[in-house]
Amino acid sequence: MLPGAVLPLQSGLGPVGTAGGLVYDLLLVVLDGWYWLLTRLYYLTGLELISPEFRFMHRALLVGLCIGVMAPLIGTFLVHRQLSLIGDALAHTAFAGVAVGLFLNGVLELGVSPYLTAVIVAMIAALLIELISEATDAYNDVSMAIVLSTGFALGTVLISLNAGGLAVGINQYLFGNLSTVSAENAAILLVLFAVIVVTVGLTRNQLLYVTFDETAAAVAGIPVQWYNRVVVMLTALVVVGAMQIMGVILVAAMLVVPVAAASQISRSFAGSLWTSVALAEIAVVLGIGISYYGEATAGGVIVLVAVAVYAVCVLAGKLGDHYGTEGPAPEVGAVDADSLEAGSD
């Protein structure tokens, strides 16, 4: 075999020829291309981190880079709507989804992916948060607290019912683990990434309008409740995707910290969004590299790097104010209503 050649991956989801099987095979082709790219880069740089022997690191980097785009892309809307804590609520609910998957595998031997059950449970929880707020007129933080408590309670109950079979496997989901990012999990993440990016791209104007002025958006004919549900469901997808390397405990940080850092040095909503993506990518790449060479938990290191980046951005913003340069834009900027109304038509 030629140096750097990539062995073809075998499809593991569904019979070949079905729509699901074809999509999965296509995703495996994408993974093969990613392996090939990093292998070429390894022979050019000699960087041990991307050695062909460590395919799990190839997958971890791919997942991390996708998270670096998804999390701030959704987190920017959450932070400006003062929904930063929804990531914690859905992360704990995703933990329940993982416990459901592990329980079904351990007790009923169904062989389902815990990440798939986590996606389903987190999406249901996201809808429940909105429905509770709408049905009871409770503040969002009340509905988030109820769903968070229920999800975590369900997860702990399922673990206690079969502690011997679940306690060992649950740690990787609580704290994240680079070595457990399988080809199947990476494929699921790529699907989530595509869904999130395409959805935000198609609904950006409406989401922006609803974020800054729900009343005006409703008057303009935009279905506010529908777009509120879109935001929380997309958040659930981000949480489940990031859980692979961040773990349930730290996953919410990537929704908030890069966005908070970008707000210190950006002068517009669009600038804040793109800056937060760039800062998140820096945190992910440096965090994975440091965790690999330092043999530390990747999720924790990524968050610490992100917080360090935030501190640097705060300092840069203060220095900019001190020396008379334009400071960052306020938390809520002006919205061009005409262009948003046109986008909603």
N, C-alpha and C positions, 0 to 999 in steps of 0.2 A: 504494500500500500504506500502511496506517495505521502511524504511528510505533510501533516496538516489536513489530510483527507478526512472527511466527515462521514461516519457510518450513517446510513439512513435509519431513521427512527421507525418503529412499528406502531401502527395505529392501534389504540387501545380503547376507543370509544365507539361502540356500535358497529354493526356489520358494514363492510365496505360496500359502497353503492347507495347507502341511505344518505339523506341530506346531512344528518349529523356527522356521519362518518367522513363525508367529503370535506366538510368544514374543518373537522379535526385534522384530516390529512393535509389540508392547505396550511393550517397553523403549524404543523410539524415541518412543513417545507420552509416556513418562515424561520422556525427555530434552527433548522439546518443551515440556512443562510446566515443567521446570527453566529452560530458556531464557527462557520467558515470565516466570517469577518474577524472575529476575535482571535482565531487561530493565526490568520495572516498577520494581525497586529502583534501577536506574541512573537512570531519569528522576526518581526522588524524591531521590537523593543526588548525582548527577553524578559518581560515583566512576569514574574511568577504567578501573580494574581490571576492572569488570564491564560495560564498554561492549558493546553488541550487535555491534560490529565485531570483537570478540575472542571468538568462540565457543569457541576452544580454551581460553581462561581459564575460561569457564563450565564446560567439561568437567573442567578441571584442579581447580577448586574442588569439584565434585561428587565426583570420585574421591578428593580429599584428605579431604573430610568422611567419606566411607565408610571410608577407611583409619583415620581417627581413632577410629572405633568398633571396627572389626574387630581392629586390631593389639593394643590393650590388653585387649580382651575375651578373646583367646586368650593374650596375653602374661602376664596375671595368673596363669593356671594354670601356664604354663611357668616363671615366676619362682619360684613357690612349690614347684615340683617340681625346682628347680635344673637346668632344661633351657634356660637362657637362650641357650646357644650353638647350639641347633638351628636358630635362624633363619639364622645364617651358613651352616650346612651346606646347608640347603634353598635359600638364595639362590644359592649357587654351583652347585647342581644345576639350579636354574631357568635360570641362565645357559647351561648345557648344553642345556636345552630350547629356549631362544631360538635357540641356534646350530643345533640340529636343524631348526627351522622355517625359518630363513634359508637353510640348506643345501638343504633340499627345494625352496624357492622358487627359489633361484639355479641349482641344478644340474638338478633334475627339473621345475621350473616347475609345481609343484602348486598354488600359490596359497593355501597354508594360513596362518592367522594364527600368528606366532611366539608370541603369548601363549597360544594354545590348546595348542601343543606344549609350552610351558613348564609349563602346568597338568598335563598328562599326565606329563611326566618328573618334575616335583616330587612328584606324588602317588606315583609308583612309588618314588622315592627315600625318601619318608617311610615307606612300608611296609618298605623294605629296612632302614632304621635299626632298626625294631622287630624285624624278623625276624632280623637279625644278632645283636642283643642276646639274643634268645630262644634261637637255635640254638647260639650259642657261649659263652653265659654271660659275654660281654664287657660291660664297663661301657658306659653310653650314650655317653660321650665317645669311646670307641674306635670304635663303629659310626658315630658322626657324623663322625669324622675320616676314616674309610674312604670314606664316601659323598661327603663334601665333596671329597676328593682325586680320586675317580673322576669326579665330575660336572665339576669344573673341567678335568681332563685331557681329557675327551671334548669339552668346548666348545672348548678350544684346538686340538685335533686337527682338528675340523671347520672351524675358522676357517683353519687353515694349508692345508687342502686346497683352499680357494677364497678365498684372502686378498683378492683384488681385489674380489670380490663381497660379502664379509661384513665386512671390516674397517671400512668406512664405516658400515654400518648397526648394528654392534654397540655403538658408543659410547653411543647413546641408552639402551640397556638397562643398560650398566655404570654410568652416572652419572645417568640419568633426564633427562627433557625435558618441560616443560609443553606445548610446542607440538606434540608427537607424540601426545597423547591424542586419538585419533580417536573418532568416534561408535561404531564397532564395539568398540573397546577399552573405552569407557565402559560399553557394554551388557554386555560380559563381566564387568566389575567389579561391576555391579549384580546379576548372577546370583550371583557369588561372595559378595557381601554378604548376599544373601537366604539362601543356603545356610548360611553361617556363623552368622548371627544366629538363624535358626530352629533349627539343630542345637544350639547352645549353650542356647537357651531350653528345648528339650525334654529335654536331658540334663544340665542344670546340677547337680542334686542328686547324680547318679552321678559326674560329673566332680569335684565338690567332695570327695566321699567318697574317691575313688581318689587325689586329689591329696594329701590329708592322712594317709591311713592305708590303704595298699593291702592289708595283711593283713586288717584288719577288714572292708574292702570285699569281699574274696574270701570271708571267712567268712559275710558277709551274703548271698552268692549273686550278687554283681555280677560280670559277666565283665570282670575287670581288664584283660586283654590287649586285649580288643576296644575298651575306652574309651581305652587308651593309644594304640591305632592311630587312633582318632577324633581325638584331640588332635593328633597329628603330621600327619595329613592336613589338618585344618583350618589348621594352621600353614602347610602348603605352599600352600594357597589364599590365605592372607593375604600370604605372601611374593610370589606372582605378581601379586596385585592391587596391592600397594604398589610393585612394581618399576617401574610405569609412570612415576611421578614421583620416586621415591626412588633408583632404580637398584639394581643388585645389591649394590654395595659398601656402601650405607648402610641397606638395607631392614631389617636385623635390629634397628637402633636403636629403631624405633618399637614393636617387641615388648617392649622391656626398659625404656627410659629413662622413659616416662610411668608405668609400673608402679612402678619404683624411686622415682620422685618421690612418687607417691601413698602409698606405704608409710611415708613420713616424716611424714605429717600425718593419716592415716586411723586409725580405731580398730577397724575390723572388716573382714572379707573383702569383704563387699558394698560397704562404704564405699570401700575401696581400689579396687574394680573401677570404680565409677561416677566416682570422683575421677580415676582414670587416664584414663578416656574424656574427661572434661572437659579435663584437662591436654593430652591428645593433640590435641584439637580446637583448643585455643589455639595450640599449636605449629604445627599445619598451616596455620591461617588466617594467623597472623602470618608464618610462613615463606614462604608463597606470596606474600603481599603484599610483603614485603621483597625477595624474589627478583625480583619483577616490576619494582618501581620501581628496584631497585639493579642490575638486569641481571646477577644472579648465578644459580648453579645452585640450583634449588629444593630438591633433596634435601639438599644440604649445609646450606643455611640452615635448613631445617626441623629437622634434627638439632641444629644449634647452638642454636636457640631452645629445643628440648626440653631440652638440657643446661642452659641458663640457667634454665629453669623448675625443673629438678631442684635446682640450687644454691639457688634461692630457697626451695624446700620444705625442704631440709636446714636452712637457716638458720632458717626458721619453726619447725621441729621442735625445734631446739636452744634457741631462745628460749622456746618453750613449756615445755620441761623446766626451763629456768633459772628461770622465773617461777612454777613450781609447777603449771602446768596439766597435764592428762592428756596423756601422750605417745601416739604412735601404737601401734597394736596390734603384737604380735610378728609375725615373719615367718610363723609357723604358728599359726593360732588354733584355738580349740576348735571341734569339729564336733558338731552335734547328731545323734548316730547314729540315734536313733529316727526323726527326720524324714527323714533320708537313706534309711533302709531303706524307709520308706513310699514315698518317691519312686521307689525302684527296683522296686517291685512292679508 
